[in-house]
Amino acid sequence: MKYKPLNNSIYKRNRLNFMDQMKGNAMAIFNSNDIYPVSADTELPFEQHRDIFHLTGIDQEETILILYPSSKDNKTRENLFIRRSDEHTKIWEGEKLSKDLATKLSGVENVHFVEDFKNILHSISNKVDTFYINKNEHYRANSPVETREDRFISWLLKKYPAHKVAKSNPILQRLRSIKHLDEIDQIKKACQITKKGFDRVLRFVKPDVWEYQIEAEFIHEFINNSSKGFAYTPIIASGIDNNVLHYIKNNKQCKDGDLILMDVGAEYGNYSSDMTRTIPVSGRFSKRQKEVYNSVLRVKNEATKLLTIGNNWKTFHEQVGEIMTQELFKIGLIDKNDIKNETKKNPAYKKYFMHGTSHHLGLDTHDYGLLEDPFQENMVFTVEPGIYIPKEGFGIRLEDDVVIKSKEEPLNLMSDIPIVADEIEDIMNS
């Protein structure tokens, strides 16, 4: 691994918190992700399932975790299964985790190899009434791909049809949404790496540079600072494509007078950062571009103040909508009639700001969190308002990552990344 792992006390606590929420005489099972094929004999790089990583810190394929809190033997309350290294594996892939190292990383004392899984599963299943299964219930989830977890669940329920079934995901949604301070430090490290990439890009950009060249500057800095790379597919959108919310082609030449919207974040230790900055190709904003830019920045700054304990996602977005409406009125994009004729389903601001302002951030870029729950201390959110004006040939989005705190203002993990228009111009022209 490229990163410094967290102390296994974090994962011990995570497992205890999960087991405390389990009901009845039950066991929970968690599987790692597949290594996904491309074609022929090529594969995508392995990415661990974030749930099993949250519970174990193990970053290796073919890993399985069983939690059995009702066990009378404390050592068998937790069972971890890892892939065995044989001579072929050692030669072609390198040695896999030993049992001792798996225990050191996870804090699980009872470690087995995966070939023992079905026998141990069967012995425990005879003692329990309920299986906790782990389906993906994230509000954005929409994947046609059958995962390793999906296949396992299908097999399990056919093999043991008499058992009751409960769901792990709602428990994890709440537990993962509140970060330990050490987790926040990992996100902060990802943000610091992102800052290094952005600092590099500010001094690199000039007229006629290509979007993919900017992407290359970011990835160079990320990997050079112990990141695996991008936390998500980067958006480097110049000119009219500022207005395409999920533009990922990154294949155009950046022209003098245009803006570049860069939605980019580094990962560190499987934790995501998520930054958006919009900069002028020439190093100078036009008067109109700066006017709109400053409106977006004011919305972002005011929205950040609303990330407070007790507020909630729905109310927060309504509050930000009111702030955005005022800014759009100030810069002449909407008028009094637009505001008078708006409805709850179709507010006036949506014409120019059509996406949400925030999402949970953590092990996933769009991290776990139940939207109906009130905000709590140490939840981490993005704040990312934007104004998009295709008729004027540009759009602007700004985004920082913010921690909700109890007795002080929200903590902006990206406060040292340049965002004020004049500062960006000064750096680009220094």
C-alpha positions as CSV (number, residue, x, y, z in Angstrom):
1,M,0.0,0.0,0.0
2,K,1.1,3.6,-0.6
3,Y,-0.6,5.1,2.4
4,K,-0.1,4.9,6.2
5,P,-2.9,2.7,7.5
6,L,-5.0,3.7,10.5
7,N,-4.5,2.1,13.8
8,N,-6.6,-1.1,14.1
9,S,-8.4,0.3,17.1
10,I,-10.5,2.2,14.6
11,Y,-11.7,-0.9,12.9
12,K,-12.2,-2.7,16.2
13,R,-14.5,0.2,17.2
14,N,-16.3,0.1,13.9
15,R,-17.1,-3.6,14.3
16,L,-18.3,-3.2,17.8
17,N,-20.5,-0.3,16.8
18,F,-22.0,-2.4,14.0
19,M,-22.6,-5.4,16.2
20,D,-24.2,-3.2,18.8
21,Q,-26.9,-2.4,16.2
22,M,-27.6,-6.1,15.3
23,K,-30.7,-7.6,16.7
24,G,-31.5,-11.2,17.7
25,N,-29.4,-14.2,17.3
26,A,-27.7,-13.2,14.1
27,M,-24.5,-13.2,12.0
28,A,-23.4,-10.6,9.4
29,I,-21.3,-11.4,6.3
30,F,-19.3,-8.9,4.2
31,N,-17.4,-9.6,1.0
32,S,-14.7,-7.7,-0.8
33,N,-15.2,-6.5,-4.4
34,D,-14.3,-8.4,-7.5
35,I,-11.4,-7.6,-9.8
36,Y,-13.4,-6.5,-12.8
37,P,-12.3,-7.6,-16.3
38,V,-11.9,-5.3,-19.3
39,S,-11.4,-7.8,-22.1
40,A,-9.0,-10.5,-23.2
41,D,-6.8,-11.0,-20.1
42,T,-6.8,-7.4,-18.8
43,E,-8.4,-6.2,-15.6
44,L,-9.2,-3.0,-13.8
45,P,-7.1,-2.1,-10.8
46,F,-8.6,-3.6,-7.6
47,E,-10.7,-1.3,-5.4
48,Q,-11.8,-2.7,-2.1
49,H,-15.5,-2.6,-1.1
50,R,-15.7,0.3,1.3
51,D,-17.9,-1.5,3.8
52,I,-15.4,-4.3,4.5
53,F,-12.6,-1.7,4.5
54,H,-14.5,0.3,7.1
55,L,-14.8,-2.8,9.3
56,T,-11.4,-4.3,8.8
57,G,-8.9,-2.0,7.1
58,I,-8.0,-4.9,4.8
59,D,-7.3,-3.7,1.2
60,Q,-7.0,-7.1,-0.6
61,E,-9.3,-9.1,-2.9
62,E,-11.2,-12.3,-1.9
63,T,-11.6,-11.0,1.7
64,I,-14.6,-12.0,3.8
65,L,-15.7,-11.0,7.3
66,I,-18.2,-12.8,9.5
67,L,-19.5,-11.0,12.6
68,Y,-21.3,-13.2,15.2
69,P,-21.9,-11.1,18.3
70,S,-24.0,-13.8,20.1
71,S,-21.0,-16.2,20.2
72,K,-20.1,-17.4,23.7
73,D,-16.5,-17.4,22.7
74,N,-15.2,-13.8,22.2
75,K,-12.6,-15.1,19.7
76,T,-15.2,-16.4,17.3
77,R,-17.3,-13.3,17.4
78,E,-15.2,-12.0,14.5
79,N,-13.9,-14.2,11.7
80,L,-11.8,-12.9,8.9
81,F,-10.9,-14.8,5.8
82,I,-8.1,-13.9,3.4
83,R,-6.5,-15.3,0.3
84,R,-3.7,-17.7,0.7
85,S,-0.4,-17.1,-1.0
86,D,0.8,-20.1,-3.0
87,E,4.0,-20.4,-5.0
88,H,2.3,-19.3,-8.3
89,T,0.8,-16.2,-6.6
90,K,4.1,-15.2,-5.0
91,I,5.9,-15.4,-8.4
92,W,3.2,-13.6,-10.5
93,E,1.5,-11.2,-8.1
94,G,3.7,-11.1,-4.9
95,E,2.9,-12.4,-1.5
96,K,-0.5,-11.8,-0.1
97,L,-1.3,-10.9,3.5
98,S,-0.2,-13.3,6.2
99,K,-2.6,-14.1,9.0
100,D,-0.4,-12.2,11.4
101,L,-0.4,-9.1,9.2
102,A,-4.1,-9.3,8.7
103,T,-4.6,-9.3,12.4
104,K,-2.2,-6.4,12.8
105,L,-4.1,-4.4,10.2
106,S,-7.7,-5.3,11.3
107,G,-7.5,-6.3,15.0
108,V,-9.3,-9.5,14.2
109,E,-7.7,-12.4,16.0
110,N,-9.5,-15.2,14.3
111,V,-8.1,-15.2,10.8
112,H,-8.6,-18.0,8.3
113,F,-7.9,-18.7,4.6
114,V,-10.9,-18.4,2.2
115,E,-11.0,-22.1,1.5
116,D,-12.2,-22.6,5.1
117,F,-15.0,-20.1,4.7
118,K,-17.9,-22.4,3.8
119,N,-17.2,-24.8,6.6
120,I,-17.1,-22.1,9.2
121,L,-20.1,-20.3,7.8
122,H,-22.0,-23.6,8.0
123,S,-21.0,-24.3,11.6
124,I,-22.1,-20.8,12.7
125,S,-25.3,-20.8,10.5
126,N,-26.6,-23.8,12.6
127,K,-26.5,-21.6,15.7
128,V,-28.2,-18.4,14.3
129,D,-31.7,-17.5,13.1
130,T,-30.9,-14.4,11.0
131,F,-28.4,-13.4,8.3
132,Y,-27.5,-9.8,7.9
133,I,-26.8,-9.3,4.2
134,N,-25.2,-6.3,2.6
135,K,-27.0,-4.9,-0.4
136,N,-26.1,-1.6,-1.8
137,E,-28.9,0.8,-0.8
138,H,-27.1,4.2,-1.4
139,Y,-29.6,6.7,-2.7
140,R,-27.5,7.2,-5.9
141,A,-26.8,3.5,-6.5
142,N,-27.9,2.4,-10.0
143,S,-25.5,-0.3,-11.3
144,P,-26.4,-3.1,-13.8
145,V,-23.3,-5.1,-12.7
146,E,-23.7,-8.1,-10.4
147,T,-21.2,-7.8,-7.7
148,R,-19.3,-10.4,-5.7
149,E,-21.6,-9.5,-2.8
150,D,-24.7,-9.9,-4.9
151,R,-23.6,-13.4,-6.1
152,F,-22.9,-14.4,-2.5
153,I,-26.2,-13.3,-1.2
154,S,-28.0,-15.3,-4.0
155,W,-26.1,-18.4,-3.1
156,L,-26.6,-17.9,0.7
157,L,-30.3,-17.5,0.5
158,K,-30.7,-20.6,-1.7
159,K,-28.4,-22.6,0.6
160,Y,-30.2,-21.6,3.8
161,P,-33.8,-20.7,2.9
162,A,-35.1,-21.2,6.5
163,H,-33.1,-18.3,7.9
164,K,-34.5,-14.8,8.4
165,V,-32.8,-11.9,6.6
166,A,-31.9,-8.5,8.0
167,K,-30.1,-5.6,6.3
168,S,-26.6,-4.3,7.1
169,N,-26.7,-1.3,4.9
170,P,-29.0,1.0,7.0
171,I,-26.7,0.4,10.0
172,L,-23.6,1.2,7.9
173,Q,-25.2,4.3,6.4
174,R,-25.5,5.9,9.8
175,L,-22.2,4.6,11.3
176,R,-20.1,5.6,8.2
177,S,-21.6,9.0,8.0
178,I,-20.0,10.1,11.3
179,K,-16.2,10.1,11.0
180,H,-13.6,9.3,13.6
181,L,-11.0,12.1,13.9
182,D,-8.4,9.8,12.4
183,E,-10.6,9.3,9.3
184,I,-11.0,13.1,9.0
185,D,-7.2,13.3,9.1
186,Q,-7.1,10.9,6.1
187,I,-9.5,13.1,4.2
188,K,-7.4,16.1,5.1
189,K,-4.4,14.4,3.7
190,A,-6.3,13.7,0.4
191,C,-7.2,17.5,0.4
192,Q,-3.6,18.5,0.9
193,I,-2.5,16.3,-2.0
194,T,-5.3,17.9,-4.1
195,K,-3.9,21.3,-3.2
196,K,-0.5,20.4,-4.4
197,G,-2.0,19.3,-7.7
198,F,-4.0,22.6,-8.0
199,D,-1.0,24.7,-7.2
200,R,0.9,23.0,-10.0
201,V,-1.9,23.5,-12.4
202,L,-2.3,27.2,-11.7
203,R,1.3,27.7,-12.8
204,F,0.9,25.4,-15.8
205,V,-2.3,26.7,-17.5
206,K,-2.0,29.0,-20.5
207,P,-3.9,29.5,-23.8
208,D,-3.9,26.5,-26.1
209,V,-3.1,24.0,-23.4
210,W,-5.1,20.8,-23.7
211,E,-7.6,19.6,-21.1
212,Y,-5.8,16.2,-20.9
213,Q,-2.5,17.9,-20.2
214,I,-4.1,19.6,-17.2
215,E,-5.4,16.2,-16.1
216,A,-1.8,14.8,-16.4
217,E,-0.4,17.6,-14.2
218,F,-2.9,16.6,-11.5
219,I,-2.2,12.9,-11.6
220,H,1.6,13.5,-11.6
221,E,1.3,15.4,-8.3
222,F,-1.2,13.0,-6.8
223,I,0.8,9.8,-7.4
224,N,4.0,11.6,-6.4
225,N,2.4,12.3,-2.9
226,S,1.3,8.7,-2.0
227,S,-2.1,8.8,-3.6
228,K,-3.3,6.0,-5.9
229,G,-4.7,8.8,-8.1
230,F,-8.1,10.4,-8.7
231,A,-10.9,9.8,-6.1
232,Y,-13.3,9.8,-9.1
233,T,-13.1,10.5,-12.8
234,P,-11.8,14.0,-13.2
235,I,-13.7,16.8,-15.0
236,I,-11.5,19.2,-16.9
237,A,-14.1,21.3,-18.8
238,S,-13.2,24.4,-20.8
239,G,-15.3,26.9,-22.6
240,I,-19.0,26.0,-23.3
241,D,-18.4,22.6,-21.6
242,N,-18.2,24.3,-18.2
243,N,-22.0,23.8,-18.4
244,V,-21.9,20.0,-18.8
245,L,-22.1,18.8,-15.2
246,H,-20.4,15.4,-15.8
247,Y,-18.1,16.3,-18.7
248,I,-15.2,13.7,-18.6
249,K,-13.9,13.7,-22.2
250,N,-11.1,16.1,-21.3
251,N,-10.0,16.3,-24.9
252,K,-10.3,19.9,-26.0
253,Q,-7.8,22.7,-26.4
254,C,-8.3,25.6,-23.9
255,K,-8.8,28.9,-25.6
256,D,-7.8,32.4,-24.6
257,G,-10.8,34.1,-22.9
258,D,-12.5,30.9,-21.8
259,L,-12.8,29.4,-18.3
260,I,-11.7,25.9,-17.2
261,L,-13.9,24.2,-14.7
262,M,-11.9,21.5,-12.8
263,D,-13.8,19.0,-10.6
264,V,-10.9,17.0,-9.3
265,G,-9.9,15.2,-6.1
266,A,-7.1,13.0,-4.9
267,E,-7.7,9.9,-2.8
268,Y,-5.6,8.9,0.2
269,G,-5.9,5.5,1.9
270,N,-9.2,5.0,0.1
271,Y,-10.6,8.3,1.5
272,S,-11.8,10.8,-1.0
273,S,-11.3,14.5,-1.4
274,D,-13.6,16.5,-3.8
275,M,-12.6,19.9,-5.1
276,T,-14.0,22.2,-7.8
277,R,-12.2,25.3,-9.0
278,T,-12.9,27.4,-12.1
279,I,-10.0,29.4,-13.5
280,P,-9.4,31.7,-16.6
281,V,-7.3,30.2,-19.4
282,S,-5.6,33.6,-19.9
283,G,-4.9,34.1,-16.2
284,R,-7.5,37.0,-16.0
285,F,-11.3,36.8,-15.6
286,S,-13.4,39.1,-17.7
287,K,-15.6,41.6,-15.8
288,R,-18.7,39.4,-16.3
289,Q,-16.9,36.2,-15.5
290,K,-15.6,37.7,-12.2
291,E,-19.1,39.0,-11.3
292,V,-20.6,35.6,-11.7
293,Y,-17.6,33.9,-10.0
294,N,-18.0,36.2,-6.9
295,S,-21.7,35.4,-6.7
296,V,-20.9,31.6,-6.7
297,L,-18.3,32.2,-4.0
298,R,-20.7,34.2,-1.8
299,V,-23.2,31.3,-2.1
300,K,-20.6,28.8,-1.1
301,N,-19.4,30.8,1.9
302,E,-23.0,31.4,3.1
303,A,-23.9,27.7,2.5
304,T,-21.0,26.5,4.5
305,K,-22.3,28.4,7.6
306,L,-25.5,26.4,7.4
307,L,-23.7,23.1,7.9
308,T,-24.6,23.0,11.6
309,I,-25.7,20.3,14.0
310,G,-29.5,19.8,13.9
311,N,-30.0,21.1,10.4
312,N,-30.9,18.6,7.7
313,W,-30.2,17.9,4.1
314,K,-33.6,19.0,2.8
315,T,-33.8,22.2,4.7
316,F,-30.2,23.0,3.9
317,H,-30.9,22.8,0.2
318,E,-33.9,25.0,0.5
319,Q,-31.9,27.6,2.4
320,V,-29.1,27.5,-0.2
321,G,-31.8,27.9,-2.9
322,E,-32.9,31.1,-1.3
323,I,-29.4,32.5,-1.2
324,M,-28.8,31.5,-4.8
325,T,-32.0,33.2,-5.9
326,Q,-30.8,36.5,-4.3
327,E,-27.5,36.2,-6.1
328,L,-29.0,35.4,-9.5
329,F,-31.3,38.4,-9.1
330,K,-28.3,40.7,-8.3
331,I,-26.4,39.6,-11.4
332,G,-29.4,40.0,-13.7
333,L,-30.1,36.3,-14.6
334,I,-33.6,36.3,-13.0
335,D,-36.0,39.1,-12.3
336,K,-39.0,39.8,-10.0
337,N,-41.4,38.1,-12.3
338,D,-39.3,34.9,-12.4
339,I,-39.4,34.8,-8.6
340,K,-43.1,35.7,-8.4
341,N,-44.0,32.8,-10.8
342,E,-41.7,30.1,-9.3
343,T,-43.1,27.0,-7.6
344,K,-41.7,24.6,-5.0
345,K,-41.2,22.0,-7.8
346,N,-39.7,24.6,-10.2
347,P,-37.9,27.4,-8.3
348,A,-36.5,30.2,-10.3
349,Y,-32.8,29.4,-9.4
350,K,-33.0,25.9,-10.9
351,K,-32.6,27.3,-14.5
352,Y,-29.0,28.3,-13.6
353,F,-28.2,26.0,-10.7
354,M,-29.8,22.6,-11.3
355,H,-27.8,20.2,-9.0
356,G,-27.6,19.7,-5.2
357,T,-25.2,21.8,-3.1
358,S,-23.8,19.0,-0.9
359,H,-23.2,15.3,-0.4
360,H,-21.5,13.2,2.3
361,L,-17.8,12.6,1.7
362,G,-15.5,9.8,3.0
363,L,-14.6,6.4,1.9
364,D,-16.8,7.0,-1.1
365,T,-16.8,10.3,-2.9
366,H,-20.6,10.3,-2.6
367,D,-20.4,8.7,0.8
368,Y,-22.9,7.0,3.0
369,G,-25.5,9.0,5.0
370,L,-29.3,8.9,5.3
371,L,-30.6,12.1,4.0
372,E,-33.5,12.3,6.5
373,D,-31.1,12.3,9.5
374,P,-30.1,15.6,11.1
375,F,-26.6,16.8,10.7
376,Q,-24.2,15.6,13.4
377,E,-20.7,16.5,14.6
378,N,-17.9,15.0,12.4
379,M,-20.1,14.5,9.4
380,V,-18.1,15.6,6.3
381,F,-19.9,17.3,3.4
382,T,-19.0,19.0,0.2
383,V,-20.3,22.5,-0.6
384,E,-20.5,23.0,-4.3
385,P,-22.8,25.7,-5.7
386,G,-22.6,26.6,-9.4
387,I,-24.1,29.0,-11.9
388,Y,-24.3,27.8,-15.5
389,I,-25.0,30.2,-18.4
390,P,-24.7,28.4,-21.8
391,K,-26.0,31.5,-23.6
392,E,-22.9,33.4,-22.3
393,G,-20.6,30.5,-23.0
394,F,-19.4,29.7,-19.5
395,G,-20.4,28.2,-16.2
396,I,-18.8,28.4,-12.8
397,R,-18.7,25.9,-9.9
398,L,-16.7,26.1,-6.7
399,E,-16.4,23.2,-4.1
400,D,-14.8,22.6,-0.8
401,D,-14.9,19.8,1.8
402,V,-16.3,20.7,5.2
403,V,-16.5,19.0,8.6
404,I,-19.5,19.8,10.9
405,K,-18.3,20.8,14.4
406,S,-20.2,21.2,17.6
407,K,-18.9,24.4,19.2
408,E,-17.2,26.2,16.4
409,E,-17.8,27.1,12.8
410,P,-17.7,24.2,10.2
411,L,-14.1,23.2,9.5
412,N,-13.1,23.8,5.8
413,L,-10.5,21.1,5.0
414,M,-9.7,23.1,1.8
415,S,-9.3,26.5,3.3
416,D,-5.7,26.8,2.2
417,I,-6.6,26.0,-1.5
418,P,-6.8,29.3,-3.4
419,I,-10.3,30.2,-4.3
420,V,-10.6,34.0,-4.3
421,A,-10.6,35.3,-7.9
422,D,-7.9,38.0,-7.3
423,E,-5.6,35.4,-5.6
424,I,-6.0,33.0,-8.5
425,E,-5.2,35.7,-11.0
426,D,-2.1,36.8,-8.9
427,I,-0.8,33.2,-8.8
428,M,-1.4,32.6,-12.5
429,N,0.5,35.8,-13.4
430,S,3.3,35.5,-10.9
